[in-house]
């Protein structure tokens, strides 16, 4: 089964500690309950770019750190795979299924996820789901699956509108990567850059590559280039 080709999500560079802003408290509390085994189904939802995939990746990473097995899979990418592919997920302690809304209108995949939930419950394994929609808003043809998902502990992710959330995210990522950015660049990014967590993280990565850890005084031309890059990400955020 391990040889079966699954479209597995690439491991995004994210850690639970990155999501330490004040608006993320309820999310982190729920993840602690997940770790403690008090929750067997966890459902996160939010608009495009709010960091759902990054959070799922961070949860998987946190499980691997304590010696458990975890995998993140995008259902959107899994739709073209044989239906049997989902049974290969049952060997993991935690399975994170991204884009659960992708199976709306695809009843055989809804049945497969329903069976995965039942088998996970019996085996004491845990499932995490993500979607742009709250569980009750999903348009699923299988009422039993809709019921299982609405029973999950669900949390809505912050949209990044709070400055303190963006600041905590950026400073955490820069700190653990050991990256130094000039304070005026950080200020410009937080004030004028994208609000959504995923776009913010993408912008940080681009800036890191652009500056390559330079600590010398930046020229005006380089600063203009950096500000233009941040503005570009801000424009992208409007299209989400």
N, CA, C and O of each residue as an XYZ file, in Angstrom:
960
protein
N       0.824     -1.218      0.000
C       0.000      0.000      0.000
C       0.858      1.268      0.000
O       0.463      2.297     -0.547
N       2.029      1.177      0.618
C       2.890      2.360      0.700
C       3.337      2.799     -0.687
O       3.709      3.955     -0.890
N       3.299      1.857     -1.658
C       3.748      2.184     -3.009
C       2.660      2.891     -3.830
O       2.930      3.429     -4.904
N       1.431      2.881     -3.308
C       0.338      3.513     -4.031
C       0.598      5.001     -4.188
O       0.958      5.679     -3.226
N       0.419      5.501     -5.380
C       0.741      6.902     -5.642
C      -0.356      7.820     -5.102
O      -1.455      7.888     -5.653
N      -0.040      8.512     -4.034
C      -0.956      9.497     -3.472
C      -0.418     10.885     -3.780
O       0.791     11.114     -3.736
N      -1.313     11.805     -4.089
C      -0.889     13.203     -4.258
C      -0.799     13.822     -2.882
O      -1.724     14.488     -2.415
N       0.331     13.589     -2.242
C       0.506     14.051     -0.871
C       0.981     15.493     -0.867
O       1.858     15.878     -1.640
N       0.392     16.275      0.009
C       0.768     17.676      0.119
C       2.248     17.815      0.469
O       2.738     17.113      1.354
N       2.963     18.706     -0.210
C       4.344     18.941      0.201
C       4.359     19.516      1.615
O       3.476     20.289      1.986
N       5.361     19.138      2.399
C       5.441     19.657      3.754
C       5.771     21.155      3.719
O       6.876     21.549      3.345
N       4.829     21.952      4.100
C       5.050     23.388      4.157
C       5.864     23.708      5.405
O       5.762     23.018      6.419
N       6.664     24.748      5.321
C       7.480     25.119      6.484
C       6.613     25.881      7.472
O       6.439     27.095      7.358
N       6.077     25.162      8.435
C       5.226     25.793      9.449
C       5.335     25.010     10.748
O       5.502     23.790     10.738
N       5.239     25.716     11.859
C       5.247     25.101     13.182
C       4.074     25.666     13.975
O       3.622     26.783     13.724
N       3.593     24.894     14.923
C       2.476     25.346     15.759
C       2.808     26.687     16.414
O       1.942     27.551     16.552
N       4.071     26.851     16.818
C       4.489     28.081     17.506
C       4.363     29.330     16.637
O       4.337     30.446     17.158
N       4.285     29.152     15.306
C       4.143     30.312     14.416
C       2.797     31.012     14.626
O       2.674     32.224     14.449
N       1.806     30.227     15.005
C       0.444     30.761     15.124
C       0.175     31.180     16.572
O      -0.696     30.632     17.247
N       0.941     32.157     17.020
C       0.874     32.542     18.433
C       0.199     33.896     18.657
O       0.172     34.393     19.783
N      -0.344     34.497     17.595
C      -1.031     35.778     17.736
C      -2.263     35.653     18.614
O      -2.782     34.552     18.797
N      -2.746     36.776     19.166
C      -3.881     36.745     20.102
C      -5.151     36.111     19.541
O      -5.919     35.510     20.292
N      -5.385     36.233     18.238
C      -6.617     35.678     17.658
C      -6.557     34.165     17.477
O      -7.571     33.533     17.180
N      -5.368     33.582     17.655
C      -5.189     32.155     17.424
C      -5.353     31.313     18.693
O      -5.222     30.090     18.646
N      -5.637     31.962     19.820
C      -5.721     31.244     21.095
C      -6.682     30.063     21.077
O      -6.341     28.979     21.549
N      -7.888     30.267     20.531
C      -8.889     29.191     20.524
C      -8.452     28.030     19.630
O      -8.787     26.875     19.893
N      -7.697     28.350     18.565
C      -7.213     27.308     17.657
C      -6.157     26.453     18.368
O      -6.207     25.224     18.328
N      -5.211     27.122     19.012
C      -4.133     26.415     19.717
C      -4.690     25.580     20.867
O      -4.209     24.476     21.119
N      -5.700     26.100     21.565
C      -6.341     25.334     22.652
C      -6.921     24.023     22.121
O      -6.789     22.972     22.747
N      -7.568     24.105     20.952
C      -8.162     22.906     20.341
C      -7.080     21.915     19.920
O      -7.264     20.704     20.040
N      -5.946     22.429     19.425
C      -4.840     21.547     19.030
C      -4.253     20.855     20.254
O      -3.859     19.691     20.184
N      -4.194     21.570     21.378
C      -3.713     20.937     22.632
C      -4.639     19.776     23.022
O      -4.174     18.728     23.469
N      -5.934     19.971     22.853
C      -6.891     18.900     23.162
C      -6.700     17.716     22.219
O      -6.842     16.557     22.609
N      -6.374     18.040     20.964
C      -6.095     17.001     19.966
C      -4.883     16.179     20.409
O      -4.913     14.949     20.383
N      -3.825     16.867     20.811
C      -2.598     16.204     21.274
C      -2.850     15.362     22.512
O      -2.253     14.299     22.682
N      -3.733     15.840     23.372
C      -4.025     15.113     24.613
C      -4.958     13.925     24.390
O      -5.236     13.162     25.315
N      -5.438     13.777     23.159
C      -6.341     12.669     22.848
C      -7.777     12.916     23.258
O      -8.589     11.991     23.270
N      -8.101     14.167     23.598
C      -9.468     14.502     24.016
C     -10.379     14.741     22.817
O     -11.603     14.751     22.944
N      -9.758     14.934     21.643
C     -10.499     15.202     20.400
C     -10.030     14.208     19.348
O      -8.828     14.046     19.136
N     -10.979     13.536     18.684
C     -10.543     12.606     17.624
C     -10.816     13.143     16.222
O     -10.257     12.651     15.242
N     -11.690     14.166     16.132
C     -11.929     14.812     14.837
C     -11.875     16.326     15.017
O     -12.582     16.893     15.850
N     -11.028     16.966     14.223
C     -10.796     18.409     14.333
C     -10.968     19.022     12.952
O     -10.429     18.515     11.968
N     -11.718     20.106     12.884
C     -12.090     20.701     11.594
C     -11.768     22.188     11.634
O     -12.274     22.916     12.488
N     -10.922     22.640     10.701
C     -10.593     24.067     10.633
C     -11.127     24.639      9.324
O     -11.091     23.985      8.282
N     -11.618     25.860      9.396
C     -12.126     26.476      8.171
C     -11.821     27.967      8.155
O     -11.597     28.583      9.197
N     -11.816     28.529      6.959
C     -11.519     29.944      6.787
C     -11.359     30.249      5.310
O     -11.258     29.343      4.483
N     -11.336     31.519      4.991
C     -11.231     31.952      3.602
C      -9.911     31.558      2.960
O      -9.015     31.029      3.619
N      -9.806     31.824      1.667
C      -8.585     31.513      0.922
C      -7.390     32.224      1.550
O      -7.456     33.409      1.878
N      -6.304     31.485      1.709
C      -5.067     32.104      2.188
C      -4.961     32.293      3.686
O      -3.995     32.894      4.155
N      -5.929     31.799      4.460
C      -5.895     32.036      5.913
C      -4.909     31.119      6.641
O      -4.759     31.213      7.859
N      -4.239     30.234      5.901
C      -3.204     29.405      6.503
C      -3.653     28.005      6.868
O      -3.026     27.352      7.702
N      -4.746     27.525      6.249
C      -5.271     26.197      6.589
C      -4.249     25.093      6.312
O      -3.984     24.251      7.169
N      -3.680     25.109      5.108
C      -2.709     24.064      4.744
C      -1.457     24.156      5.609
O      -0.896     23.136      6.010
N      -1.020     25.385      5.897
C       0.150     25.566      6.763
C      -0.131     25.025      8.169
O       0.731     24.397      8.784
N      -1.332     25.272      8.664
C      -1.675     24.794     10.003
C      -1.714     23.269     10.028
O      -1.205     22.652     10.964
N      -2.315     22.656      9.006
C      -2.362     21.194      8.941
C      -0.952     20.608      8.881
O      -0.661     19.591      9.510
N      -0.093     21.260      8.124
C       1.304     20.825      8.032
C       1.996     20.927      9.397
O       2.758     20.045      9.794
N       1.708     22.030     10.104
C       2.300     22.236     11.431
C       1.810     21.171     12.420
O       2.584     20.683     13.245
N       0.531     20.815     12.334
C      -0.020     19.777     13.218
C       0.667     18.441     12.932
O       1.068     17.733     13.856
N       0.801     18.101     11.652
C       1.473     16.851     11.277
C       2.911     16.842     11.797
O       3.386     15.837     12.325
N       3.589     17.965     11.640
C       4.973     18.085     12.100
C       5.056     17.869     13.615
O       5.962     17.197     14.109
N       4.094     18.450     14.342
C       4.111     18.332     15.804
C       3.881     16.888     16.245
O       4.392     16.475     17.286
N       3.120     16.114     15.466
C       2.906     14.699     15.774
C       4.173     13.894     15.507
O       4.550     13.029     16.299
N       4.828     14.187     14.381
C       6.061     13.472     14.044
C       7.147     13.727     15.087
O       7.969     12.856     15.371
N       7.135     14.930     15.649
C       8.135     15.290     16.662
C       8.029     14.439     17.930
O       9.017     14.233     18.635
N       6.826     13.952     18.208
C       6.649     13.134     19.420
C       6.591     11.641     19.075
O       6.134     10.820     19.871
N       7.065     11.315     17.873
C       7.200      9.912     17.502
C       5.949      9.256     16.950
O       5.896      8.033     16.815
N       4.933     10.062     16.629
C       3.723      9.505     16.027
C       3.800      9.675     14.505
O       4.626     10.431     13.994
N       2.934      8.966     13.802
C       2.918      9.071     12.344
C       1.762      9.964     11.903
O       0.657      9.871     12.437
N       2.023     10.816     10.938
C       0.997     11.753     10.464
C       1.221     12.024      8.989
O       2.353     12.005      8.505
N       0.138     12.276      8.283
C       0.220     12.554      6.851
C      -0.811     13.606      6.467
O      -1.914     13.638      7.012
N      -0.443     14.462      5.529
C      -1.339     15.506      5.030
C      -1.631     15.231      3.556
O      -0.716     15.051      2.753
N      -2.909     15.201      3.216
C      -3.321     14.901      1.846
C      -4.379     15.900      1.399
O      -5.309     16.208      2.144
N      -4.229     16.401      0.179
C      -5.248     17.281     -0.393
C      -6.285     16.434     -1.122
O      -5.955     15.725     -2.072
N      -7.533     16.508     -0.677
C      -8.595     15.751     -1.349
C      -8.814     16.257     -2.774
O      -9.218     15.499     -3.656
N      -8.547     17.521     -2.987
C      -8.678     18.090     -4.329
C      -7.764     17.356     -5.305
O      -8.145     17.097     -6.447
N      -6.557     17.023     -4.850
C      -5.600     16.322     -5.699
C      -5.820     14.811     -5.699
O      -5.367     14.107     -6.602
N      -6.517     14.324     -4.679
C      -6.723     12.878     -4.545
C      -7.891     12.361     -5.388
O      -8.014     11.156     -5.606
N      -8.741     13.263     -5.859
C      -9.963     12.856     -6.566
C      -9.700     11.949     -7.765
O     -10.516     11.081     -8.075
N      -8.571     12.144     -8.439
C      -8.267     11.345     -9.629
C      -7.607     10.005     -9.290
O      -7.422      9.161    -10.166
N      -7.260      9.819     -8.037
C      -6.614      8.564     -7.620
C      -7.672      7.472     -7.459
O      -8.855      7.774     -7.302
N      -7.250      6.200     -7.497
C      -8.210      5.117     -7.250
C      -8.800      5.261     -5.851
O      -8.123      5.716     -4.929
N     -10.040      4.879     -5.701
C     -10.731      5.038     -4.424
C     -10.012      4.268     -3.308
O     -10.091      4.641     -2.137
N      -9.304      3.180     -3.686
C      -8.601      2.359     -2.690
C      -7.463      3.134     -2.027
O      -6.964      2.733     -0.976
N      -7.060      4.235     -2.640
C      -5.935      5.015     -2.107
C      -6.175      5.422     -0.654
O      -5.239      5.500      0.142
N      -7.436      5.678     -0.320
C      -7.729      6.202      1.016
C      -7.465      5.156      2.101
O      -7.199      5.516      3.248
N      -7.536      3.869      1.756
C      -7.309      2.839      2.782
C      -5.847      2.828      3.230
O      -5.538      2.398      4.342
N      -4.949      3.300      2.362
C      -3.526      3.329      2.748
C      -3.251      4.366      3.826
O      -2.178      4.379      4.428
N      -4.249      5.255      4.071
C      -4.074      6.286      5.099
C      -4.340      5.735      6.501
O      -3.987      6.363      7.499
N      -4.959      4.569      6.567
C      -5.386      4.039      7.866
C      -4.229      3.580      8.754
O      -4.432      3.250      9.922
N      -3.008      3.560      8.192
C      -1.853      3.135      9.005
C      -1.298      4.286      9.843
O      -0.453      4.061     10.710
N      -1.762      5.520      9.597
C      -1.211      6.689     10.295
C      -1.990      7.002     11.572
O      -3.199      6.787     11.656
N      -1.253      7.521     12.567
C      -1.908      7.936     13.818
C      -2.822      9.128     13.589
O      -3.883      9.241     14.202
N      -2.387     10.029     12.685
C      -3.195     11.205     12.375
C      -3.185     11.443     10.865
O      -2.132     11.420     10.229
N      -4.355     11.667     10.312
C      -4.482     11.996      8.888
C      -5.110     13.379      8.775
O      -6.170     13.638      9.346
N      -4.449     14.265      8.035
C      -4.966     15.621      7.815
C      -5.466     15.722      6.382
O      -4.678     15.662      5.439
N      -6.771     15.873      6.221
C      -7.381     15.955      4.896
C      -7.710     17.406      4.563
O      -8.602     18.015      5.155
N      -6.977     17.934      3.615
C      -7.168     19.315      3.168
C      -8.271     19.363      2.111
O      -8.503     18.380      1.408
N      -8.943     20.494      2.002
C      -9.930     20.741      0.915
C     -11.091     19.752      0.942
O     -11.425     19.175     -0.093
N     -11.711     19.545      2.095
C     -12.795     18.564      2.196
C     -13.964     18.905      1.278
O     -14.707     18.016      0.862
N     -14.132     20.204      0.957
C     -15.246     20.590      0.079
C     -15.088     20.041     -1.337
O     -16.045     20.039     -2.111
N     -13.877     19.571     -1.682
C     -13.613     19.050     -3.029
C     -14.449     17.812     -3.338
O     -14.666     17.497     -4.508
N     -14.925     17.099     -2.305
C     -15.692     15.870     -2.569
C     -17.194     16.134     -2.679
O     -17.982     15.199     -2.818
N     -17.585     17.392     -2.618
C     -18.997     17.728     -2.866
C     -19.352     17.316     -4.294
O     -18.673     17.702     -5.246
N     -20.406     16.540     -4.435
C     -20.804     16.069     -5.763
C     -20.110     14.790     -6.189
O     -20.390     14.271     -7.270
N     -19.198     14.263     -5.355
C     -18.462     13.027     -5.687
C     -18.793     11.995     -4.599
O     -18.062     11.830     -3.621
N     -19.906     11.320     -4.808
C     -20.466     10.500     -3.725
C     -19.560      9.328     -3.325
O     -19.499      8.983     -2.144
N     -18.856      8.709     -4.283
C     -18.015      7.561     -3.912
C     -16.858      7.995     -3.011
O     -16.406      7.218     -2.169
N     -16.378      9.223     -3.178
C     -15.328      9.716     -2.284
C     -15.909     10.104     -0.923
O     -15.238      9.985      0.102
N     -17.148     10.563     -0.922
C     -17.802     10.863      0.352
C     -17.954      9.582      1.183
O     -17.744      9.593      2.396
N     -18.319      8.479      0.518
C     -18.445      7.188      1.209
C     -17.087      6.739      1.745
O     -16.988      6.205      2.850
N     -16.043      6.964      0.944
C     -14.696      6.554      1.350
C     -14.235      7.321      2.593
O     -13.651      6.736      3.505
N     -14.498      8.624      2.627
C     -14.123      9.441      3.796
C     -14.956      9.026      5.008
O     -14.449      8.978      6.129
N     -16.231      8.729      4.777
C     -17.108      8.274      5.861
C     -16.558      6.991      6.493
O     -16.528      6.862      7.716
N     -16.124      6.043      5.653
C     -15.559      4.789      6.165
C     -14.237      5.043      6.880
O     -13.934      4.397      7.884
N     -13.451      5.985      6.361
C     -12.180      6.339      7.013
C     -12.438      6.870      8.429
O     -11.723      6.531      9.372
N     -13.468      7.703      8.557
C     -13.832      8.238      9.878
C     -14.230      7.109     10.822
O     -13.759      7.050     11.958
N     -15.101      6.208     10.351
C     -15.561      5.095     11.201
C     -14.403      4.197     11.626
O     -14.306      3.801     12.787
N     -13.520      3.879     10.665
C     -12.381      3.011     10.980
C     -11.418      3.700     11.941
O     -10.861      3.060     12.833
N     -11.224      5.003     11.757
C     -10.329      5.755     12.642
C     -10.881      5.784     14.064
O     -10.138      5.651     15.036
N     -12.200      5.959     14.166
C     -12.845      5.950     15.489
C     -12.606      4.612     16.198
O     -12.278      4.573     17.384
N     -12.778      3.519     15.446
C     -12.627      2.179     16.029
C     -11.184      1.912     16.453
O     -10.935      1.256     17.465
N     -10.239      2.428     15.669
C      -8.812      2.165     15.923
C      -8.173      3.202     16.849
O      -7.005      3.078     17.216
N      -8.946      4.224     17.224
C      -8.403      5.259     18.107
C      -7.447      6.211     17.400
O      -6.575      6.807     18.032
N      -7.615      6.353     16.081
C      -6.772      7.285     15.332
C      -7.497      8.617     15.199
O      -8.690      8.719     15.484
N      -6.755      9.647     14.758
C      -7.329     10.995     14.719
C      -7.327     11.571     13.297
O      -6.469     11.256     12.473
N      -8.307     12.413     13.053
C      -8.457     13.039     11.734
C      -8.581     14.549     11.884
O      -9.224     15.051     12.805
N      -7.947     15.258     10.953
C      -8.069     16.717     10.891
C      -8.561     17.062      9.488
O      -8.076     16.510      8.500
N      -9.514     17.965      9.408
C     -10.059     18.388      8.121
C      -9.884     19.899      7.958
O      -9.840     20.644      8.937
N      -9.786     20.333      6.699
C      -9.801     21.781      6.459
C     -10.722     22.083      5.293
O     -10.922     21.256      4.404
N     -11.277     23.282      5.316
C     -12.194     23.694      4.259
C     -12.349     25.212      4.268
O     -12.048     25.876      5.260
N     -12.820     25.740      3.158
C     -13.189     27.161      3.129
C     -14.542     27.365      3.826
O     -14.926     28.490      4.147
N     -15.250     26.261      4.049
C     -16.608     26.355      4.589
C     -16.736     25.691      5.950
O     -16.041     24.719      6.245
N     -17.620     26.215      6.765
C     -17.953     25.582      8.037
C     -18.625     24.239      7.743
O     -19.208     24.076      6.671
N     -18.558     23.269      8.672
C     -19.140     21.947      8.409
C     -20.605     22.001      7.968
O     -21.027     21.270      7.071
N     -21.359     22.871      8.608
C     -22.793     22.951      8.296
C     -23.060     23.530      6.900
O     -24.144     23.351      6.345
N     -22.065     24.222      6.340
C     -22.221     24.847      5.019
C     -21.813     23.930      3.871
O     -22.034     24.262      2.706
N     -21.221     22.783      4.188
C     -20.791     21.855      3.139
C     -22.007     21.299      2.406
O     -23.026     20.982      3.021
N     -21.890     21.189      1.109
C     -23.000     20.636      0.315
C     -22.651     19.195     -0.049
O     -22.145     18.914     -1.136
N     -22.934     18.296      0.884
C     -22.619     16.884      0.678
C     -23.893     16.075      0.468
O     -24.924     16.325      1.091
N     -23.788     15.100     -0.428
C     -24.955     14.268     -0.742
C     -25.131     13.125      0.257
O     -26.176     12.475      0.285
N     -24.101     12.880      1.079
C     -24.166     11.781      2.042
C     -24.441     12.349      3.437
O     -23.524     12.855      4.085
N     -25.683     12.274      3.904
C     -26.048     12.877      5.199
C     -25.212     12.353      6.361
O     -24.895     13.105      7.283
N     -24.847     11.054      6.328
C     -24.067     10.472      7.425
C     -22.691     11.132      7.541
O     -22.190     11.351      8.643
N     -22.088     11.445      6.391
C     -20.780     12.110      6.416
C     -20.934     13.543      6.918
O     -20.141     14.015      7.732
N     -21.962     14.225      6.425
C     -22.221     15.598      6.886
C     -22.384     15.611      8.409
O     -21.880     16.503      9.091
N     -23.091     14.612      8.926
C     -23.317     14.505     10.368
C     -22.002     14.288     11.118
O     -21.763     14.919     12.148
N     -21.147     13.392     10.600
C     -19.856     13.128     11.244
C     -18.993     14.396     11.289
O     -18.327     14.667     12.287
N     -19.015     15.157     10.209
C     -18.177     16.360     10.141
C     -18.709     17.473     11.048
O     -17.929     18.222     11.637
N     -20.021     17.579     11.158
C     -20.585     18.608     12.047
C     -20.360     18.253     13.521
O     -20.425     19.124     14.388
N     -20.093     16.966     13.802
C     -19.801     16.546     15.178
C     -18.354     16.842     15.572
O     -18.011     16.804     16.753
N     -17.507     17.138     14.583
C     -16.097     17.418     14.868
C     -15.964     18.736     15.630
O     -16.806     19.625     15.502
N     -14.904     18.852     16.420
C     -14.577     20.141     17.029
C     -14.117     21.045     15.887
O     -13.132     20.742     15.213
N     -14.825     22.152     15.668
C     -14.480     23.010     14.527
C     -14.119     24.422     14.985
O     -14.713     24.959     15.920
N     -13.137     25.010     14.309
C     -12.720     26.372     14.620
C     -12.523     27.157     13.321
O     -12.054     26.629     12.313
N     -12.890     28.409     13.385
C     -12.662     29.295     12.237
C     -11.316     29.992     12.431
O     -11.023     30.504     13.512
N     -10.505     30.006     11.379
C      -9.182     30.617     11.474
C      -9.273     32.127     11.323
O     -10.104     32.625     10.564
N      -8.428     32.859     12.038
C      -8.396     34.324     11.906
C      -8.033     34.718     10.473
O      -7.330     33.984      9.778
N      -8.521     35.882     10.041
C      -8.266     36.311      8.661
C      -7.028     37.199      8.516
O      -6.723     37.663      7.417
N      -6.317     37.435      9.621
C      -5.088     38.209      9.531
C      -5.277     39.712      9.623
O      -4.321     40.472      9.471
N      -6.508     40.142      9.873
C      -6.766     41.587      9.918
C      -6.113     42.263     11.126
O      -5.901     43.476     11.129
N      -5.794     41.458     12.158
C      -5.180     42.023     13.362
C      -3.658     42.094     13.193
O      -3.000     41.095     12.901
N      -3.124     43.293     13.384
C      -1.680     43.524     13.226
C      -0.871     42.576     14.117
O       0.140     42.027     13.677
N      -1.303     42.382     15.355
C      -0.560     41.548     16.308
C      -0.453     40.101     15.833
O       0.543     39.435     16.118
N      -1.465     39.601     15.111
C      -1.412     38.238     14.571
C      -0.337     38.135     13.498
O       0.447     37.186     13.476
N      -0.311     39.122     12.610
C       0.680     39.116     11.530
C       2.088     39.263     12.100
O       3.024     38.607     11.643
N       2.227     40.121     13.093
C       3.534     40.352     13.706
C       4.061     39.070     14.368
O       5.225     38.710     14.194
N       3.202     38.393     15.120
C       3.610     37.161     15.802
C       4.050     36.102     14.790
O       5.044     35.409     15.002
N       3.309     35.983     13.696
C       3.617     34.990     12.662
C       4.971     35.274     12.015
O       5.822     34.389     11.921
N       5.159     36.511     11.572
C       6.397     36.890     10.873
C       7.615     36.763     11.793
O       8.640     36.211     11.392
N       7.507     37.266     13.012
C       8.648     37.232     13.932
C       9.008     35.796     14.334
O      10.183     35.467     14.497
N       7.995     34.954     14.490
C       8.250     33.552     14.834
C       8.992     32.837     13.716
O       9.974     32.136     13.960
N       8.514     33.018     12.480
C       9.142     32.350     11.328
C      10.578     32.837     11.129
O      11.489     32.034     10.928
N      10.772     34.148     11.187
C      12.122     34.705     11.022
C      13.048     34.221     12.130
O      14.206     33.889     11.880
N      12.529     34.183     13.366
C      13.337     33.784     14.518
C      13.823     32.352     14.419
O      15.005     32.081     14.634
N      12.914     31.421     14.091
C      13.352     30.015     14.061
C      14.192     29.699     12.834
O      14.954     28.732     12.836
N      14.061     30.507     11.787
C      14.927     30.307     10.615
C      16.266     31.031     10.760
O      17.174     30.849      9.949
N      16.375     31.856     11.806
C      17.611     32.606     11.998
C      17.829     33.660     10.930
O      18.965     33.965     10.566
N      16.728     34.216     10.428
C      16.812     35.217      9.353
C      16.711     36.622      9.940
O      15.832     36.907     10.754
N      17.617     37.489      9.519
C      17.571     38.890      9.956
C      17.034     39.752      8.819
O      17.593     39.764      7.722
N      15.954     40.469      9.084
C      15.445     41.449      8.122
C      15.501     42.821      8.772
O      15.208     42.972      9.958
N      15.874     43.804      7.994
C      15.905     45.180      8.483
C      14.521     45.541      9.039
O      13.501     45.189      8.446
N      14.490     46.241     10.172
C      13.229     46.562     10.837
C      12.272     47.321      9.932
O      11.059     47.119     10.000
N      12.812     48.196      9.083
C      11.909     48.967      8.212
C      11.221     48.071      7.172
O      10.121     48.376      6.712
N      11.883     46.962      6.807
C      11.261     46.003      5.883
C      10.138     45.252      6.598
O       9.055     45.064      6.046
N      10.412     44.822      7.840
C       9.381     44.126      8.631
C       8.176     45.040      8.836
O       7.032     44.615      8.677
N       8.441     46.296      9.189
C       7.350     47.260      9.409
C       6.519     47.450      8.149
O       5.289     47.480      8.196
N       7.216     47.579      7.015
C       6.497     47.795      5.744
C       5.655     46.557      5.397
O       4.520     46.673      4.937
N       6.237     45.373      5.626
C       5.522     44.127      5.330
C       4.259     44.006      6.187
O       3.195     43.642      5.686
N       4.383     44.310      7.466
C       3.241     44.158      8.379
C       2.152     45.194      8.134
O       0.965     44.914      8.300
N       2.571     46.395      7.736
C       1.595     47.472      7.506
C       0.994     47.442      6.112
O      -0.191     47.723      5.934
N       1.816     47.099      5.118
C       1.376     47.209      3.718
C       1.290     45.888      2.972
O       0.801     45.836      1.844
N       1.765     44.827      3.599
C       1.739     43.523      2.935
C       0.392     42.838      3.058
O      -0.555     43.411      3.595
N       0.306     41.605      2.558
C      -0.964     40.866      2.625
C      -1.319     40.511      4.069
O      -0.435     40.327      4.905
N      -2.597     40.418      4.350
C      -3.056     40.037      5.685
C      -3.113     38.525      5.864
O      -2.867     38.008      6.954
N      -3.445     37.812      4.767
C      -3.627     36.360      4.879
C      -2.319     35.660      5.236
O      -1.260     35.982      4.698
N      -2.410     34.700      6.149
C      -1.227     34.010      6.664
C      -0.394     33.361      5.559
O       0.831     33.479      5.559
N      -1.052     32.672      4.613
C      -0.282     31.942      3.602
C       0.486     32.891      2.683
O       1.636     32.625      2.334
N      -0.150     33.996      2.294
C       0.535     34.974      1.438
C       1.659     35.674      2.196
O       2.708     35.981      1.631
N       1.425     35.918      3.468
C       2.445     36.552      4.309
C       3.683     35.654      4.404
O       4.815     36.129      4.320
N       3.449     34.355      4.580
C       4.556     33.406      4.656
C       5.290     33.299      3.324
O       6.514     33.173      3.293
N       4.542     33.349      2.228
C       5.175     33.331      0.899
C       6.050     34.566      0.703
O       7.155     34.480      0.167
N       5.542     35.707      1.143
C       6.299     36.961      1.006
C       7.598     36.895      1.810
O       8.649     37.323      1.334
N       7.520     36.359      3.026
C       8.716     36.229      3.867
C       9.759     35.352      3.172
O      10.951     35.661      3.180
N       9.294     34.258      2.572
C      10.215     33.345      1.891
C      10.900     34.026      0.695
O      12.100     33.860      0.474
N      10.114     34.790     -0.066
C      10.695     35.510     -1.206
C      11.710     36.542     -0.741
O      12.771     36.687     -1.349
N      11.397     37.255      0.324
C      12.316     38.267      0.856
C      13.606     37.621      1.343
O      14.702     38.145      1.142
N      13.446     36.473      1.989
C      14.618     35.753      2.500
C      15.552     35.379      1.340
O      16.768     35.545      1.438
N      14.977     34.876      0.247
C      15.785     34.483     -0.912
C      16.407     35.693     -1.590
O      17.541     35.639     -2.066
N      15.650     36.788     -1.630
C      16.122     38.010     -2.286
C      17.321     38.602     -1.547
O      18.285     39.057     -2.162
N      17.242     38.588     -0.226
C      18.296     39.230      0.580
C      19.429     38.278      0.956
O      20.533     38.712      1.286
N      19.140     36.964      0.902
C      20.166     35.943      1.190
C      20.934     36.234      2.486
O      22.151     36.063      2.554
N      20.202     36.672      3.502
C      20.818     36.886      4.811
C      21.745     38.088      4.907
O      22.533     38.194      5.846
N      21.653     38.996      3.935
C      22.518     40.190      3.973
C      22.245     41.036      5.220
O      21.093     41.267      5.589
N      23.298     41.482      5.845
C      23.136     42.340      7.019
C      23.746     43.721      6.761
O      23.787     44.578      7.644
N      24.212     43.909      5.540
C      24.787     45.217      5.193
C      23.664     46.225      4.999
O      22.502     45.854      4.837
N      24.020     47.481      5.018
C      23.023     48.539      4.830
C      22.457     48.442      3.414
O      23.195     48.360      2.432
N      21.136     48.453      3.339
C      20.493     48.280      2.039
C      20.489     49.583      1.248
O      20.287     50.668      1.795
N      20.717     49.444     -0.045
C      20.660     50.626     -0.908
C      19.202     51.000     -1.146
O      18.304     50.177     -0.961
N      18.971     52.245     -1.556
C      17.609     52.701     -1.849
C      16.989     51.882     -2.975
O      15.790     51.605     -2.967
N      17.822     51.496     -3.947
C      17.327     50.704     -5.081
C      16.830     49.334     -4.602
O      15.784     48.857     -5.044
N      17.593     48.705     -3.690
C      17.189     47.398     -3.155
C      15.918     47.527     -2.327
O      15.027     46.681     -2.403
N      15.842     48.591     -1.539
C      14.631     48.820     -0.735
C      13.409     48.989     -1.615
O      12.340     48.455     -1.322
N      13.575     49.738     -2.699
C      12.438     49.946     -3.627
C      11.988     48.608     -4.224
O      10.795     48.354     -4.390
N      12.969     47.764     -4.539
C      12.668     46.437     -5.093
C      11.889     45.596     -4.077
O      10.938     44.896     -4.425
N      12.313     45.682     -2.820
C      11.652     44.928     -1.737
C      10.226     45.422     -1.523
O       9.295     44.626     -1.396
N      10.066     46.743     -1.485
C       8.727     47.316     -1.286
C       7.796     46.951     -2.449
O       6.608     46.700     -2.249
N       8.349     46.926     -3.656
C       7.549     46.558     -4.836
C       7.091     45.101     -4.728
O       5.967     44.760     -5.098
N       7.988     44.248     -4.209
C       7.644     42.835     -4.032
C       6.511     42.685     -3.016
O       5.570     41.920     -3.231
N       6.609     43.415     -1.919
C       5.556     43.367     -0.895
C       4.232     43.894     -1.454
O       3.170     43.327     -1.197
N       4.308     44.982     -2.219
C       3.097     45.543     -2.839
C       2.444     44.532     -3.784
O       1.220     44.461     -3.898
N       3.292     43.757     -4.454
C       2.795     42.741     -5.393
C       1.975     41.690     -4.642
O       0.922     41.263     -5.117
N       2.461     41.276     -3.471
C       1.721     40.303     -2.660
C       0.429     40.903     -2.126
O      -0.579     40.207     -1.997
N       0.459     42.185     -1.817
C      -0.755     42.850     -1.349
C      -1.807     42.873     -2.448
O      -2.991     42.663     -2.184
N      -1.377     43.128     -3.683
C      -2.310     43.106     -4.808
C      -2.893     41.710     -5.000
O      -4.077     41.556     -5.302
N      -2.045     40.691     -4.820
C      -2.505     39.297     -4.940
C      -3.600     39.004     -3.916
O      -4.560     38.289     -4.200
N      -3.436     39.568     -2.720
C      -4.401     39.303     -1.646
C      -5.780     39.847     -1.988
O      -6.792     39.301     -1.548
N      -5.823     40.917     -2.767
C      -7.138     41.487     -3.144
C      -7.885     40.556     -4.082
O      -9.114     40.586     -4.148
N      -7.145     39.730     -4.808
C      -7.806     38.850     -5.785
C      -8.328     37.572     -5.139
O      -9.048     36.802     -5.774
N      -7.957     37.342     -3.851
C      -8.425     36.135     -3.157
C      -9.874     36.310     -2.714
O     -10.449     35.404     -2.112
